[in-house]
């Protein structure tokens, strides 16, 4: 065991917007419901691993009405650089006493998936957490969700194992895969994200010159060289 020197529990996140270069995370509000629902309705597969959905317009509005009031999860709507809303995500399992926080409920419509804004949305939450003083940033997903597991690795989060039969979702067993980054790793991760998000990393058509995975893979390898 090692004693923490000079560390104090960080604050709870406030219900304020987080602004990036390409993306703004807006605290979820009733007014956000119609546009994300229409975008999410383009592909019901978005809901495959989530506890709710697919939704009708009415049931989605009801979900937003309830979700906008919770503090854990604290939900955000993702405003893209063209002004459209592309989905939602949250901070959750917020434990200041342990300095631990998780991102979850990533519900990204096709228009947001695999975009600069999608990556920056996660980065904005990670940046807020570590700059606020959190020691650990977690990502958990259904172990069968290969896309989510790949995304966690691309974001530079270390794989920590499987919790077997962790829960039941929509009547199905869920084994949960755990990923995380800790505060000692944040400076290198921040530099990787900043390099990737820099305007000169993208050509005139928006194609990346250097991939985020190529920047984070050496960091992961250095943590677990075996």
BELNORNOR-V415869 format. One record per residue. N is the residue number from 1. RES is the residue in one small letter. PHI is phi as a letter, one per 40 degrees, with the letter a starting at -180 (none if undefined). Layout:
n=<N/N>
res=<RES/RES>
phi=<PHI/PHI>
This chain:
n=<1/2/3/4/5/6/7/8/9/10/11/12/13/14/15/16/17/18/19/20/21/22/23/24/25/26/27/28/29/30/31/32/33/34/35/36/37/38/39/40/41/42/43/44/45/46/47/48/49/50/51/52/53/54/55/56/57/58/59/60/61/62/63/64/65/66/67/68/69/70/71/72/73/74/75/76/77/78/79/80/81/82/83/84/85/86/87/88/89/90/91/92/93/94/95/96/97/98/99/100/101/102/103/104/105/106/107/108/109/110/111/112/113/114/115/116/117/118/119/120/121/122/123/124/125/126/127/128/129/130/131/132/133/134/135/136/137/138/139/140/141/142/143/144/145/146/147/148/149/150/151/152/153/154/155/156/157/158/159/160/161/162/163/164/165/166/167/168/169/170/171/172/173/174/175/176/177/178/179/180/181/182/183/184/185/186/187/188/189/190/191/192/193/194/195/196/197/198/199/200/201/202/203/204/205/206/207/208/209/210/211/212/213/214/215/216/217/218/219/220/221/222/223/224/225/226>
res=<x/x/x/x/x/x/x/x/x/x/x/x/x/x/x/x/x/x/x/x/x/x/x/x/x/x/x/x/x/x/x/x/x/x/x/x/x/x/x/x/x/x/x/x/x/x/x/x/x/x/x/x/x/x/x/x/x/x/x/x/x/x/x/x/x/x/x/x/x/x/x/x/x/x/x/x/x/x/x/x/x/x/x/x/x/x/x/x/x/x/x/x/x/x/x/x/x/x/x/x/x/x/x/x/x/x/x/x/x/x/x/x/x/x/x/x/x/x/x/x/x/x/x/x/x/x/x/x/x/x/x/x/x/x/x/x/x/x/x/x/x/x/x/x/x/x/x/x/x/x/x/x/x/x/x/x/x/x/x/x/x/x/x/x/x/x/x/x/x/x/x/x/x/x/x/x/x/x/x/x/x/x/x/x/x/x/x/x/x/x/x/x/x/x/x/x/x/x/x/x/x/x/x/x/x/x/x/x/x/x/x/x/x/x/x/x/x/x/x/x/x/x/x/x/x/x>
phi=<none/b/c/c/b/g/c/b/d/c/c/c/c/c/c/b/c/b/b/b/c/b/b/b/c/b/d/d/b/d/c/c/c/c/c/d/c/c/c/c/c/c/a/c/c/d/c/d/b/c/c/b/g/c/b/c/d/c/c/c/c/c/c/c/d/c/c/c/c/c/b/a/c/b/c/b/c/c/c/c/c/c/g/c/c/b/i/a/a/a/c/a/f/c/b/d/c/c/g/b/a/b/b/a/f/c/b/b/c/d/c/c/c/f/b/d/c/c/c/c/d/c/d/c/c/c/c/d/c/c/c/c/h/c/c/a/b/b/b/b/a/d/c/c/c/c/c/c/c/c/c/d/c/c/c/g/c/c/c/b/h/b/c/c/f/c/a/b/b/f/g/b/c/b/c/b/c/b/b/a/b/b/c/c/c/c/d/c/c/d/c/c/c/c/c/c/c/c/d/c/c/b/c/c/c/g/c/c/c/b/c/c/c/c/c/c/d/c/c/c/c/c/c/b/c/c>
